[in-house]
C-alpha cells in the first residue's frame, strides 16, 4: 500500500513541473470572458471546479471565467507571465502569483490595486498570509492558497506523538535517539530540500530567522538591510541543522525528499502541507506532523487583477476573486491539500459547498468533511504554523535575491566552507544585488 501511495506522491509533485502545453481558454467574446492564468493544478481539478461554480451563478449571456494552466516550473511560469503582461499580448485578467512575485508585478505596474469589494471579510484572513498581498501600502492581491513549512515524522520510530518541537536543540535530541535504532532502510535522521533552487533559499531563511530575532533582510522598499553579523549567525545555524541531514538532501527538491521519507530513509521530513493527505493515507497512525522548530517560511499564491482590466469587466473580475477566496472556497482548497488562507476555513462548521457543482467533466472529488485526525491536523498544526510563519524577503528583485542565496550558500554544502567566510560573501553579494 505504501508503495502505491509513493507513486501517487511522485505523480502529484511531478505535475508541478510538467511541460504539457497550456490549456486553451473557453471560446467566446473577450469582453464577456475572464481568463485566470495559473500554474498547473495538482489537486485533480479543485481550482477548475471552483471556477465552474462561479460560472454556474452567472446568468445566460453573462460573464464566464476560464482557467489557463501555464506549463513548466515556477520560474518558467513567472517568465511567461512577465513576458505576456509586459508585451500587452495576453488575454489574462487574473494572475495567480507566487507570494514572492507580488512586489515585482506591482512595482512594474503589471497588476493594479484592488477595490475593497475584491476581498470578503479581510479580518478573517490569517494576518501573516494577508500581508503578502500588499506592496507600497496598497492591496494588489488576495491570498488564494497559502503554504508553510511543516515537520513530518514517523510516530512508530519516535515512540508516539511528539507535540510541538519548539527548538532545534529539542529536535536534535530526537535525532540522536533514533540514530542507533537501525530501522530497515534508515539512513539519516531527517531530510529537506537543499538543491540549488528555491528550496535552498527557503531552508536558509528558516534558519536565519530562527537564529536572529526579528531579522529583516530587506526594508519596506525592498532594499538590503541585514548585517554581516546577522548573516553569520544565520549561516552557522544552517550549518548546525544540516549536520545530521540525509546526504541526498543536498541535491533534493520536494519530490526527492518526499520519496526518501516515504521509503523509510529518514525519521523526519521538512515539507509543505500538500504532502499531508497522501502521507496520511500511506502511513495512517504511524504518521506524525507538527510545526517546524524555530521559524517556518510562508509560501502560497495570491490572485491579482492585471492592469488592462477596466469598467464592468473589472467589477466582475473583482467578484470572481472574492468568490475564489471566500471561506467556502478556502475550505475546498484545504481538503485538496493546500493551506487555507482564512481563519474560519479551519472550523468544522465551514463546509466545502462548491466542489460538487462542476460542469467541466473533471472526475476529481473533494470531500465535504475530514476525519477527526485530519481536522486536528488542520486546526492544531497547520493554522498555528501559518499564524507564526515568517515571509521571505519582500522585494521587486526577489529573483536576484534567491539566486544570490542559492549561489553563495553552495560552498557551505559542497566544500564545507567556513560559515564566516560564506556569510561575508553573501553579505557583499546581497549588497550589490539589492542596492
C-alpha positions in Angstrom: 0.0 0.0 0.0 2.8 2.4 0.9 4.4 1.7 -2.5 1.2 2.7 -4.2 1.0 6.0 -2.4 4.6 6.6 -3.0 3.8 6.5 -6.8 0.8 8.8 -6.2 3.1 11.3 -4.4 5.6 11.4 -7.2 2.9 11.9 -9.8 1.5 14.8 -7.8 4.8 16.6 -7.4 5.9 15.9 -10.9 2.7 17.6 -12.2 4.1 20.8 -10.7 6.9 20.9 -13.2 5.4 19.2 -16.2 5.8 20.5 -19.7 2.3 19.9 -21.1 1.0 22.8 -23.2 -1.2 25.4 -21.6 -4.9 24.8 -21.9 -6.8 27.0 -24.3 -9.4 29.4 -22.9 -13.0 28.7 -23.5 -14.4 30.2 -26.7 -16.4 33.4 -26.6 -16.2 37.2 -26.9 -13.2 38.5 -24.9 -15.3 41.2 -23.4 -17.5 38.6 -21.7 -14.7 36.2 -20.7 -12.5 36.4 -17.6 -9.2 34.5 -18.1 -7.4 33.2 -15.0 -3.7 32.3 -15.5 -2.1 29.9 -13.1 0.4 27.1 -12.7 -0.7 23.5 -13.0 -3.4 22.5 -10.6 -2.1 19.3 -8.8 -5.3 18.9 -6.8 -7.2 17.0 -9.5 -9.3 19.9 -10.6 -10.3 21.8 -7.4 -9.5 25.2 -8.9 -11.4 24.4 -12.1 -14.4 23.2 -10.1 -14.4 26.5 -8.1 -14.4 28.4 -11.3 -17.2 26.3 -12.7 -19.2 27.0 -9.5 -18.8 30.8 -10.1 -19.8 30.3 -13.8 -22.9 28.5 -12.7 -24.0 31.5 -10.8 -23.8 33.8 -13.9 -26.9 34.2 -16.0 -27.3 33.3 -19.6 -25.1 35.6 -21.7 -23.2 36.7 -18.6 -19.5 36.7 -17.9 -17.8 33.3 -17.9 -14.4 32.5 -16.4 -11.8 30.1 -17.8 -8.6 28.7 -16.4 -5.3 28.7 -18.4 -2.7 26.5 -16.8 0.9 27.5 -17.6 3.5 24.8 -18.2 6.9 24.5 -16.7 8.5 25.2 -13.3 7.6 28.2 -11.1 10.5 30.2 -12.6 9.3 29.4 -16.1 5.7 30.4 -15.3 6.9 33.7 -13.8 8.9 34.4 -17.0 5.8 33.6 -19.2 3.6 35.9 -17.1 6.1 38.7 -17.2 6.6 38.4 -20.9 2.9 38.2 -21.7 1.9 41.2 -19.5 4.8 43.4 -20.4 4.1 42.9 -24.1 0.4 43.5 -23.7 -0.3 40.5 -25.9 -2.0 38.3 -23.3 -5.7 38.0 -22.6 -5.1 37.3 -18.9 -7.4 39.1 -16.5 -6.4 37.4 -13.2 -2.9 36.0 -12.5 -2.2 33.6 -9.7 1.1 34.9 -8.3 3.6 33.2 -6.0 3.7 35.4 -2.9 7.3 36.4 -3.6 6.2 37.8 -7.0 3.7 40.4 -5.8 6.2 43.2 -5.2 7.8 42.7 -8.6 4.5 42.7 -10.5 3.1 45.6 -8.5 6.2 47.7 -8.9 6.2 47.1 -12.7 2.5 48.1 -12.8 1.6 44.8 -14.4 -1.2 44.4 -11.8 -3.5 47.0 -10.4 -4.6 47.9 -6.8 -7.7 46.0 -5.9 -11.0 47.6 -4.9 -12.3 46.9 -1.4 -15.0 44.6 -2.7 -12.5 42.2 -4.1 -11.9 40.7 -0.7 -14.6 39.2 1.6 -14.1 39.9 5.3 -10.4 40.8 5.3 -10.2 40.5 9.1 -10.8 36.7 8.6 -7.6 36.3 6.6 -4.7 34.9 8.5 -2.6 38.0 9.2 0.9 37.0 8.0 -0.7 35.4 4.9 -2.6 38.6 4.0 0.4 40.8 4.5 1.9 39.2 1.4 -0.9 40.8 -0.7 0.3 44.3 -0.2 3.1 46.5 -1.7 3.7 50.2 -1.1 0.7 50.3 1.3 -1.8 49.1 -1.3 -3.6 45.8 -1.8 -2.6 44.3 -5.1 -3.8 40.7 -4.4 -5.9 38.5 -2.3 -4.5 35.2 -0.8 -5.8 32.2 -2.7 -3.9 29.3 -1.1 -1.1 29.5 1.4 1.8 27.3 2.4 4.1 26.9 5.3 6.9 24.5 6.2 5.9 21.6 8.5 7.8 18.8 10.2 6.6 15.3 9.3 7.8 12.3 11.3 7.3 8.6 12.0 5.4 8.0 15.2 6.4 4.4 15.2 10.1 5.3 15.2 10.0 8.0 17.9 7.6 6.3 20.3 4.4 8.2 19.7 3.0 11.7 19.4 5.7 14.4 19.9 3.6 17.5 20.1 5.3 20.9 19.3 9.1 20.6 19.0 9.8 24.2 19.8 13.5 24.5 19.3 16.1 22.8 17.0 18.0 21.6 20.1 14.9 19.7 21.1 14.6 18.1 17.7 18.3 17.2 17.9 17.6 15.1 20.9 15.1 13.0 18.9 17.6 12.8 16.1 20.2 11.5 18.5 17.8 9.0 19.9 16.8 7.4 16.6 20.4 7.3 15.2 21.2 3.9 16.8 18.0 2.1 16.3 18.8 0.6 12.9 15.4 0.8 11.3 15.3 -1.1 7.9 16.4 1.2 5.1 17.1 4.0 7.5 20.0 6.3 6.6 19.7 9.6 8.5 17.5 11.5 11.0 15.9 14.0 8.7 15.7 15.3 5.1 14.8 18.5 3.4 15.3 20.5 0.1 18.8 21.8 -0.3 19.3 21.5 -4.1 20.4 24.8 -5.9 16.9 26.2 -6.3 14.2 28.0 -4.2 14.2 25.2 -1.7 17.7 26.1 -0.6 16.6 29.7 0.0 13.6 28.6 2.0 15.7 26.4 4.3 18.2 29.2 4.7 15.6 31.9 5.6 14.1 29.5 8.1 17.5 29.0 9.8 18.4 32.7 9.6 15.0 33.8 11.1 15.4 31.3 13.9 18.9 32.5 14.7 18.2 36.2 14.6 15.1 37.5 16.3 13.0 39.9 14.1 15.5 39.5 11.2 14.8 41.9 8.3 16.9 41.1 5.2 15.1 43.8 3.2 13.4 47.1 4.2 9.9 48.2 3.2 11.2 49.3 -0.2 13.0 46.0 -0.9 16.5 47.3 -0.3 19.1 45.2 1.6 19.3 46.0 5.2 20.8 43.0 7.1 24.3 42.9 8.5 27.2 40.6 8.1 27.0 39.6 11.8 23.3 38.6 11.4 24.1 36.6 8.3 27.0 34.9 10.1 24.7 33.8 12.9 22.2 32.5 10.3 24.8 30.6 8.3 26.1 28.9 11.5 22.5 27.9 12.3 22.0 26.4 8.8 25.3 24.5 9.2 24.2 23.1 12.5 20.9 22.0 11.1 22.4 20.1 8.2 25.0 18.2 10.1 22.7 15.1 10.5 20.7 15.6 7.3 20.4 12.9 4.7 23.2 13.3 2.2 20.8 13.2 -0.7 19.1 16.3 0.7 21.9 18.5 -0.8 20.6 17.6 -4.2 16.9 17.2 -3.3 13.8 19.1 -4.2 10.3 18.5 -2.7 9.7 15.4 -4.7 13.1 13.8 -3.9 12.8 14.4 -0.1 9.3 13.1 -0.1 10.4 10.0 -1.9 13.2 9.4 0.6 10.9 9.8 3.6 8.3 7.5 2.1 10.9 4.9 1.5 11.9 4.9 5.2 15.3 6.5 4.7 14.6 9.2 7.4 12.5 9.6 10.5 11.8 13.3 10.0 10.9 15.4 6.9 10.6 19.1 6.3 8.0 19.7 3.6 4.8 21.6 2.8 1.1 20.9 3.7 0.3 19.4 0.2 2.1 16.2 1.3 -0.2 15.6 4.2 -3.3 13.9 2.5 -1.2 11.3 0.7 1.2 10.7 3.6 -1.7 10.3 5.9 -3.3 7.7 3.6 0.0 5.9 3.3 1.1 5.8 7.0 -2.2 6.3 8.9 -1.4 6.3 12.6 2.3 6.0 12.1 2.4 9.5 10.6 3.0 12.5 12.9 3.2 16.1 11.9 3.9 19.2 13.9 5.2 22.8 13.4 8.8 23.3 12.4 11.2 24.1 15.2 12.0 27.8 15.2 10.6 29.8 12.3 8.8 28.4 9.3 8.6 30.2 6.0 5.4 31.2 4.3 4.6 30.1 0.7 1.5 30.2 -1.3 -0.2 32.1 -4.1 -2.3 35.2 -4.4 -4.8 36.3 -7.0 -4.2 39.7 -8.7 -6.0 41.7 -11.4 -4.0 42.7 -14.5 -3.6 46.4 -15.4 -5.6 46.1 -18.6 -8.9 45.2 -16.9 -11.4 48.1 -16.5 -15.1 49.1 -16.4 -17.8 46.4 -15.9 -15.3 43.7 -16.5 -13.1 44.9 -13.6 -16.2 44.7 -11.3 -16.9 41.1 -12.4 -13.3 40.2 -12.1 -13.2 41.5 -8.6 -16.3 39.5 -7.8 -14.6 36.3 -9.1 -11.6 37.0 -6.9 -13.9 37.5 -4.0 -15.7 34.2 -4.7 -12.5 32.2 -5.2 -11.0 33.4 -1.9 -14.1 33.2 0.4 -14.4 30.9 3.3 -16.1 28.0 1.5 -13.7 28.1 -1.4 -10.8 28.1 1.0 -12.3 25.0 2.8 -12.4 23.2 -0.6 -8.7 24.1 -1.1 -7.9 22.9 2.4 -9.4 19.5 1.6 -7.4 19.4 -1.6 -4.1 19.7 0.3 -3.5 23.4 0.3 -3.2 25.6 3.4 -6.4 27.7 3.6 -5.9 31.4 3.9 -8.8 32.1 6.3 -9.2 31.5 10.0 -12.9 30.5 9.6 -12.0 27.8 7.0 -10.3 25.8 9.8 -13.6 25.4 11.7 -15.5 22.2 11.2 -18.7 24.1 10.6 -17.3 25.6 7.4 -18.1 23.3 4.5 -16.8 22.8 1.0 -20.1 23.6 -0.7 -18.8 24.5 -4.2 -16.8 21.4 -5.3 -19.9 19.4 -6.3 -21.1 22.0 -8.8 -18.6 21.3 -11.5 -19.7 21.1 -15.1 -16.2 20.6 -16.5 -16.3 16.9 -16.5 -13.5 16.5 -14.0 -13.5 13.2 -12.2 -11.8 14.6 -9.2 -13.7 14.6 -5.9 -13.3 16.9 -2.9 -14.8 15.6 0.4 -17.2 17.8 2.4 -15.6 16.7 5.7 -12.5 15.2 7.1 -11.7 12.5 9.8 -11.2 13.8 13.3 -7.4 13.2 12.8 -7.4 15.4 9.7 -9.4 18.1 11.4 -6.9 18.1 14.3 -4.0 18.5 11.8 -5.7 21.5 10.2 -6.7 23.3 13.4 -3.9 22.3 15.8 -0.9 22.2 13.5 -1.5 24.0 10.2 -3.3 27.1 11.4 -0.9 27.8 14.2 2.0 27.3 11.8 0.6 29.9 9.5 -0.1 32.4 12.3 3.6 32.3 13.4 5.2 32.0 10.0 7.7 34.5 8.5 7.7 35.8 4.9 10.6 35.5 2.6 12.3 38.9 2.0 10.0 41.2 0.1 11.5 43.0 -2.9 10.8 43.6 -6.5 14.2 42.0 -7.1 13.3 38.7 -5.4 14.6 36.7 -8.4 18.1 38.2 -7.9 17.9 37.7 -4.1 17.1 34.0 -4.3 19.7 33.3 -7.0 22.3 35.1 -4.7 21.3 32.9 -1.8 21.5 29.7 -3.9 24.9 30.6 -5.3 26.6 32.0 -2.2 25.5 29.2 0.1 26.7 26.5 -2.2 30.2 26.3 -0.7 28.7 25.5 2.7 27.3 22.2 1.3 29.8 21.4 -1.5 33.2 22.2 0.1 32.4 22.5 3.8 33.4 26.2 3.7 33.7 28.1 7.0 30.3 29.8 7.8 32.0 33.2 8.5 33.5 33.2 5.0 30.2 32.2 3.4 28.3 34.9 5.3 30.8 37.6 4.3 30.5 36.6 0.6 26.7 36.5 0.9 26.6 39.9 2.6 28.7 41.5 -0.2 26.6 39.9 -2.9 23.3 40.9 -1.5 24.6 44.5 -1.1 25.4 44.5 -4.8 22.2 42.9 -6.0 19.7 44.8 -3.8 21.1 48.4 -3.7 
